[in-house]
Amino acid sequence: MSRDATPQLQRRLGLTLLVLYGTGITVGAGVYVLIGTVAGYAGKFAPWSFVLAAVVMAFTVASYAELATRYPVSAGEAAYVRAAFGSQHLTRFVGLLTIAIAIVSSAAVALGSAGYIREFIAVPPMLLVIVVLIAIGAVASWGILESVVMASIFTLIEVSGLIAIIIAALWSDVPITPAPLPPMDMKILSGIGFASLLAFFAFIGFEDLVNVAEEAKDPHRDLPRAMAITLVLSTILYVSIAIIAVSVVPPKELSASSAPLSTVFRAVAGVSPATISLIAIMATLNTILAQLTMASRVIYGMARQGDLPQRLGKVHAATNTPLIATWVTVAAALVLALWFPLERLAELTSVATLVVFAFVNVSLLQLRRNGVAAPVPTDGPAYFTAPTWVPVVGLATSVAMIAASLL
């Protein structure tokens, strides 16, 4: 690169790193932080809340997979809306909402991380939140390959922690009972429904993959595969852990714990849960790293498209990362984490994400209606194509969950 050339994002991520990146965000934000809260609302039916959230997510995953291969750019959601509707105001709204989701999610998981860290050191939680967010912001500023490699290592560790809980449960004498089918009782169904909204937060992560599309080596081939693998792996892990959790720990006790999976591990293994707490810390840090990275890339992409000040789209020559955008996200996450509780942040994230998902599905339907072809070379790779009914169902399920959250 010449001295006068403008620094650009680099294509350094293959399928393996993309899967580890997506899975790491999803798993860290979910079981390690929210299993207790979900169990508090759904009780012994908590596994069904995760199943419901996964089903809702699956249709939008397919819509994202097609759009990500049509438009493999940072600030993906904003780009999809721009292509479908040509409205700068709508594009800016969706882009800013996507940024807000990542920032609010980072704040929520930072609070969850502080809960696990306090298992080891008696430090005020707000001080821990500040240290965590600043430290992770520094890593996100370092470089995309370095950030994703570190996130991938964290992912392998956090998945190993969940597998350790599953193995301990299988070898223990504690009876593990699959979740029964919920009865037709409105109070119970309402609890499962609201819990599924919180569980939906636990699946947030795959869509972050579209916002590192400009750093993927082969986005047309690898992004759809990475999204599908991330969803399947996360669902299997979530449902398995939820079944174990509500079988071995009373839901009320689980919901009251600041380190819920440590409580579960103590129940099934009968030993100190220090190892699981350490893994949980890594899992939450992993999610924060990925969310801050994603938010900075959306800010970068929107600035490059003219929807935000150009200064936010500058890439640092030494790190090849958007430094200004990264630290804007860190500052915003700090403010939210210091002012709002975990459950409220998770609920806000879920509802905002569902709104973005609705826009994504509508954008794909509008592109189909307009007959817009994918902007890829004729000799390039074909983009993934979802059946037309998929975005229709994705839109309907997203709107239904938004409506349910407002009741």
C-alpha positions as MATLAB code, in Angstrom:
seq = 'MSRDATPQLQRRLGLTLLVLYGTGITVGAGVYVLIGTVAGYAGKFAPWSFVLAAVVMAFTVASYAELATRYPVSAGEAAYVRAAFGSQHLTRFVGLLTIAIAIVSSAAVALGSAGYIREFIAVPPMLLVIVVLIAIGAVASWGILESVVMASIFTLIEVSGLIAIIIAALWSDVPITPAPLPPMDMKILSGIGFASLLAFFAFIGFEDLVNVAEEAKDPHRDLPRAMAITLVLSTILYVSIAIIAVSVVPPKELSASSAPLSTVFRAVAGVSPATISLIAIMATLNTILAQLTMASRVIYGMARQGDLPQRLGKVHAATNTPLIATWVTVAAALVLALWFPLERLAELTSVATLVVFAFVNVSLLQLRRNGVAAPVPTDGPAYFTAPTWVPVVGLATSVAMIAASLL';
ca = [
       0.000    0.000    0.000;
       1.376    3.401   -0.921;
       1.656    6.152    1.655;
      -1.110    8.098   -0.034;
      -3.489    5.189   -0.276;
      -6.502    5.195    2.052;
      -6.304    2.321    4.564;
      -8.966   -0.347    3.933;
     -10.411   -3.309    5.820;
      -8.558   -6.542    5.005;
     -10.107   -9.886    3.912;
      -8.567  -12.226    6.476;
     -11.454  -14.371    7.807;
     -12.171  -17.897    6.534;
     -15.102  -20.207    7.359;
     -13.589  -21.597   10.575;
     -12.931  -18.180   12.081;
     -16.370  -16.944   10.988;
     -18.097  -19.902   12.692;
     -16.069  -19.427   15.867;
     -16.794  -15.684   15.790;
     -20.555  -16.154   15.356;
     -20.823  -19.013   17.860;
     -18.751  -17.150   20.416;
     -20.999  -14.092   20.383;
     -24.139  -16.176   20.595;
     -23.117  -18.616   23.313;
     -21.458  -15.980   25.497;
     -24.487  -13.718   25.466;
     -26.912  -16.518   26.118;
     -26.503  -19.402   28.507;
     -23.792  -17.861   30.645;
     -25.747  -14.669   31.312;
     -29.475  -15.255   30.802;
     -30.252  -18.869   31.703;
     -31.264  -17.816   35.224;
     -33.518  -14.998   34.037;
     -35.218  -17.244   31.453;
     -35.783  -19.941   34.082;
     -37.268  -17.339   36.418;
     -40.098  -16.649   33.950;
     -40.558  -20.046   32.258;
     -39.690  -22.345   35.180;
     -39.227  -25.979   34.179;
     -40.426  -25.081   30.670;
     -37.336  -22.893   30.027;
     -35.978  -25.235   27.301;
     -39.112  -24.531   25.235;
     -38.378  -20.814   25.383;
     -35.015  -21.458   23.744;
     -36.641  -23.720   21.134;
     -39.229  -21.035   20.302;
     -36.535  -18.363   20.005;
     -34.476  -20.619   17.711;
     -37.443  -21.278   15.408;
     -38.141  -17.554   15.089;
     -34.475  -16.935   14.411;
     -34.142  -19.638   11.742;
     -36.311  -17.915    9.127;
     -34.465  -14.626    9.454;
     -31.125  -16.469    9.280;
     -32.073  -17.616    5.775;
     -33.057  -14.083    4.741;
     -29.773  -12.723    6.064;
     -27.858  -15.448    4.230;
     -29.283  -14.363    0.877;
     -28.870  -10.642    1.493;
     -25.329  -11.045    2.826;
     -24.264  -12.747   -0.394;
     -26.081  -10.163   -2.520;
     -24.487   -7.272   -0.621;
     -21.337   -8.448    1.235;
     -20.543   -5.093    2.862;
     -20.147   -3.621    6.349;
     -23.329   -1.994    7.700;
     -25.201   -4.836    6.008;
     -28.704   -4.134    7.307;
     -28.493   -0.493    6.255;
     -27.236   -1.539    2.816;
     -30.165   -3.965    2.376;
     -32.726   -1.287    3.224;
     -31.022    1.210    0.910;
     -31.066   -1.284   -1.986;
     -34.705   -2.208   -1.394;
     -36.272    1.200   -0.709;
     -33.733    3.835   -1.759;
     -34.571    5.893    1.326;
     -31.695    7.573    3.132;
     -33.833    8.273    6.209;
     -34.933    4.638    6.489;
     -31.387    3.448    5.822;
     -29.988    5.681    8.543;
     -32.682    4.566   11.007;
     -31.985    0.856   10.505;
     -28.236    1.388   10.617;
     -28.409    3.389   13.836;
     -30.750    0.812   15.366;
     -28.249   -1.940   14.500;
     -25.487    0.037   16.187;
     -27.692    0.612   19.228;
     -28.384   -3.131   19.516;
     -24.679   -3.967   19.630;
     -23.979   -1.229   22.176;
     -26.894   -2.164   24.457;
     -25.949   -5.840   24.165;
     -22.350   -5.029   25.120;
     -23.592   -3.156   28.181;
     -25.857   -6.049   29.209;
     -23.149   -8.680   28.873;
     -20.637   -6.457   30.677;
     -22.979   -6.519   33.674;
     -23.190  -10.311   33.416;
     -19.407  -10.527   33.208;
     -19.032   -8.432   36.363;
     -21.278  -10.898   38.218;
     -18.920  -13.777   37.430;
     -15.743  -11.773   38.118;
     -17.067  -10.898   41.578;
     -16.986  -14.630   42.360;
     -13.211  -14.126   42.647;
     -12.606  -10.536   43.706;
     -14.663   -8.248   45.918;
     -14.724   -5.173   43.702;
     -17.706   -2.880   43.121;
     -19.549   -4.162   40.031;
     -19.610   -0.782   38.309;
     -15.816   -0.505   38.551;
     -15.523   -3.956   37.003;
     -17.837   -2.930   34.168;
     -15.662    0.106   33.407;
     -12.441   -1.937   33.406;
     -13.973   -4.692   31.265;
     -15.328   -2.377   28.566;
     -12.149   -0.300   28.300;
      -9.936   -3.417   28.138;
     -12.096   -5.050   25.463;
     -12.205   -1.777   23.531;
      -8.400   -1.846   23.441;
      -8.429   -5.383   22.012;
     -11.048   -4.423   19.401;
      -8.794   -1.544   18.349;
      -5.830   -3.861   17.853;
      -6.869   -5.497   14.569;
      -9.618   -7.663   13.080;
      -7.535  -10.833   12.753;
      -6.167  -10.442   16.267;
      -9.649   -9.731   17.650;
     -11.264  -12.701   15.896;
      -8.434  -15.096   16.770;
      -8.760  -14.097   20.438;
     -12.552  -14.438   20.184;
     -12.106  -17.874   18.597;
      -9.904  -19.041   21.474;
     -12.517  -17.780   23.925;
     -15.210  -19.605   21.927;
     -13.430  -22.961   22.156;
     -13.030  -22.471   25.913;
     -16.634  -21.402   26.540;
     -18.076  -24.281   24.480;
     -15.791  -26.656   26.412;
     -17.310  -25.297   29.621;
     -20.831  -26.099   28.444;
     -19.769  -29.567   27.334;
     -18.184  -30.100   30.769;
     -21.530  -29.300   32.408;
     -23.343  -31.711   30.071;
     -20.834  -34.510   30.777;
     -20.960  -33.870   34.539;
     -24.759  -34.040   34.424;
     -24.724  -37.344   32.514;
     -22.320  -38.881   35.034;
     -24.016  -37.510   38.146;
     -26.717  -39.174   40.211;
     -28.953  -36.132   39.862;
     -31.991  -37.007   37.698;
     -32.163  -35.042   34.436;
     -35.722  -34.682   33.165;
     -36.577  -33.440   29.641;
     -38.905  -30.452   29.686;
     -42.560  -31.567   29.515;
     -44.937  -30.125   26.971;
     -46.485  -26.983   28.479;
     -50.197  -27.174   29.323;
     -52.790  -24.884   27.761;
     -52.569  -22.500   30.684;
     -52.353  -18.802   29.761;
     -50.181  -17.911   32.754;
     -47.645  -20.608   31.907;
     -47.729  -19.870   28.170;
     -47.312  -16.163   28.874;
     -44.256  -16.899   31.017;
     -42.753  -19.054   28.273;
     -43.508  -16.380   25.697;
     -41.833  -13.575   27.643;
     -38.917  -15.870   28.489;
     -38.525  -16.628   24.778;
     -38.110  -12.897   24.165;
     -35.218  -12.898   26.635;
     -33.932  -16.183   25.164;
     -34.039  -14.482   21.780;
     -31.316  -12.171   23.104;
     -29.270  -15.325   23.624;
     -29.350  -16.055   19.877;
     -28.169  -12.627   18.839;
     -24.829  -13.103   17.151;
     -25.221  -14.676   13.725;
     -26.258  -11.340   12.209;
     -22.969   -9.851   13.392;
     -21.342  -11.987   10.708;
     -22.801   -9.864    7.909;
     -21.053   -6.821    9.293;
     -17.609   -8.369    8.891;
     -18.437   -9.325    5.287;
     -15.767   -6.985    3.922;
     -13.207   -8.865    6.008;
     -14.322  -12.376    4.938;
     -12.134  -14.152    2.388;
     -15.093  -15.643    0.480;
     -18.339  -14.067    1.758;
     -20.565  -15.600   -0.945;
     -19.625  -19.131    0.069;
     -18.738  -18.828    3.740;
     -21.265  -16.381    5.266;
     -24.408  -18.531    4.707;
     -22.593  -21.622    5.982;
     -21.266  -19.820    9.042;
     -24.745  -18.495    9.900;
     -26.384  -21.919    9.621;
     -23.680  -23.696   11.635;
     -23.801  -21.000   14.331;
     -27.577  -21.355   14.761;
     -27.527  -25.175   14.909;
     -24.622  -25.386   17.385;
     -26.085  -22.694   19.627;
     -29.542  -24.295   19.711;
     -28.186  -27.724   20.656;
     -26.068  -26.267   23.444;
     -28.817  -23.971   24.763;
     -31.540  -26.594   24.945;
     -29.216  -29.171   26.528;
     -28.001  -26.742   29.206;
     -31.527  -25.446   29.872;
     -32.807  -29.000   30.448;
     -29.972  -29.698   32.882;
     -30.291  -26.346   34.662;
     -33.988  -26.576   35.508;
     -33.610  -30.255   36.426;
     -30.902  -29.751   39.054;
     -31.571  -26.246   40.423;
     -34.980  -24.826   41.388;
     -35.864  -22.073   38.878;
     -36.288  -19.461   41.646;
     -32.809  -20.194   42.995;
     -31.380  -20.137   39.474;
     -32.961  -16.765   38.686;
     -31.597  -15.265   41.907;
     -27.996  -16.271   41.151;
     -25.541  -13.708   39.740;
     -23.506  -16.626   38.326;
     -26.207  -19.134   37.277;
     -24.060  -21.691   35.461;
     -21.649  -21.856   38.379;
     -24.657  -22.789   40.512;
     -25.646  -25.491   38.008;
     -22.120  -26.935   37.873;
     -21.932  -27.130   41.666;
     -25.236  -29.030   41.676;
     -24.201  -31.626   39.086;
     -20.520  -32.052   39.973;
     -20.538  -31.366   43.697;
     -17.242  -29.458   43.451;
     -16.144  -25.843   43.378;
     -17.503  -24.101   40.281;
     -14.436  -21.843   40.014;
     -13.444  -23.288   36.627;
     -16.885  -22.713   35.155;
     -16.886  -19.176   36.531;
     -13.555  -18.510   34.816;
     -14.929  -19.903   31.556;
     -18.063  -17.777   31.964;
     -15.884  -14.685   32.292;
     -14.146  -15.568   29.019;
     -17.509  -16.231   27.360;
     -18.917  -12.858   28.328;
     -15.726  -11.033   27.348;
     -15.903  -12.797   23.986;
     -19.417  -11.526   23.333;
     -18.504   -7.977   24.309;
     -15.496   -8.078   21.969;
     -17.588   -9.296   19.050;
     -20.407   -6.808   19.648;
     -18.057   -3.834   19.929;
     -16.299   -4.989   16.767;
     -19.608   -5.309   14.926;
     -20.887   -1.900   16.058;
     -17.693   -0.185   14.949;
     -17.950   -1.844   11.512;
     -21.536   -0.669   11.069;
     -20.520    2.869   12.023;
     -17.613    2.599    9.574;
     -19.873    1.304    6.795;
     -22.510    3.977    7.324;
     -19.858    6.710    7.364;
     -18.442    5.386    4.100;
     -21.958    5.416    2.596;
     -22.505    9.024    3.707;
     -25.052    8.280    6.439;
     -22.744    9.329    9.305;
     -19.881   11.852    9.552;
     -16.950   10.778    7.351;
     -14.538   10.992   10.285;
     -16.204    7.909   11.783;
     -15.273    5.942    8.650;
     -11.526    6.483    8.959;
      -9.391    3.340    9.235;
      -6.148    3.646   11.180;
      -3.129    2.904    8.983;
      -1.321    0.816   11.608;
      -4.186   -1.340   12.914;
      -6.495   -1.374    9.869;
      -9.393   -0.813   12.269;
     -11.839    2.126   12.610;
     -10.458    3.476   15.895;
     -12.791    6.444   16.321;
     -15.873    4.296   15.674;
     -14.615    1.666   18.122;
     -14.195    4.085   21.017;
     -17.530    5.771   20.339;
     -19.171    2.365   20.896;
     -17.163    1.750   24.081;
     -18.198    5.106   25.544;
     -21.877    4.538   24.744;
     -21.825    1.016   26.237;
     -20.277    2.389   29.421;
     -23.060    4.932   29.866;
     -25.788    2.296   29.427;
     -24.145   -0.310   31.680;
     -23.808    2.222   34.480;
     -27.467    3.288   34.315;
     -29.626    0.249   33.403;
     -30.086   -3.266   34.898;
     -29.231   -6.431   32.961;
     -32.789   -7.664   32.380;
     -33.960   -4.311   31.024;
     -30.994   -4.082   28.652;
     -31.612   -7.637   27.407;
     -35.292   -6.890   26.771;
     -34.482   -3.667   24.897;
     -31.891   -5.495   22.797;
     -34.335   -8.250   21.872;
     -37.127   -5.885   20.813;
     -34.774   -3.666   18.797;
     -33.279   -6.729   17.112;
     -36.727   -7.969   16.140;
     -37.457   -4.577   14.556;
     -34.261   -4.839   12.498;
     -35.141   -8.421   11.553;
     -38.539   -7.250   10.338;
     -36.839   -4.645    8.125;
     -34.397   -7.245    6.780;
     -37.210   -9.619    5.778;
     -39.239   -6.788    4.238;
     -36.160   -5.651    2.306;
     -35.679   -9.094    0.785;
     -39.352   -9.252   -0.200;
     -39.114   -5.777   -1.764;
     -35.998   -6.735   -3.722;
     -37.827   -9.809   -5.017;
     -40.819   -7.630   -5.925;
     -38.582   -5.145   -7.752;
     -36.694   -7.921   -9.512;
     -33.357   -6.498   -8.337;
     -30.472   -8.755   -9.230;
     -27.532   -9.311   -6.930;
     -24.659   -6.894   -7.662;
     -22.031   -9.583   -8.251;
     -19.999  -10.257  -11.430;
     -21.593  -12.606  -13.943;
     -18.576  -14.884  -13.654;
     -18.585  -14.663   -9.836;
     -20.146  -17.043   -7.305;
     -23.906  -17.427   -7.194;
     -25.620  -16.022   -4.138;
     -27.658  -18.091   -1.721;
     -31.403  -17.997   -2.480;
     -34.101  -18.577    0.124;
     -37.657  -19.617   -0.851;
     -40.044  -16.630   -0.992;
     -42.131  -17.930    1.910;
     -39.100  -17.771    4.219;
     -38.915  -13.942    4.511;
     -42.724  -13.886    4.772;
     -42.629  -16.186    7.804;
     -39.573  -14.368    9.135;
     -41.457  -11.064    8.987;
     -44.581  -12.541   10.581;
     -42.728  -14.170   13.479;
     -40.671  -11.038   14.153;
     -43.785   -8.839   14.238;
     -45.608  -11.370   16.435;
     -42.816  -11.356   19.013;
     -42.657   -7.545   18.983;
     -46.419   -7.429   19.612;
     -46.154  -10.001   22.398;
     -43.470   -7.934   24.125;
     -45.770   -4.899   24.177;
     -48.717   -6.714   25.766;
];
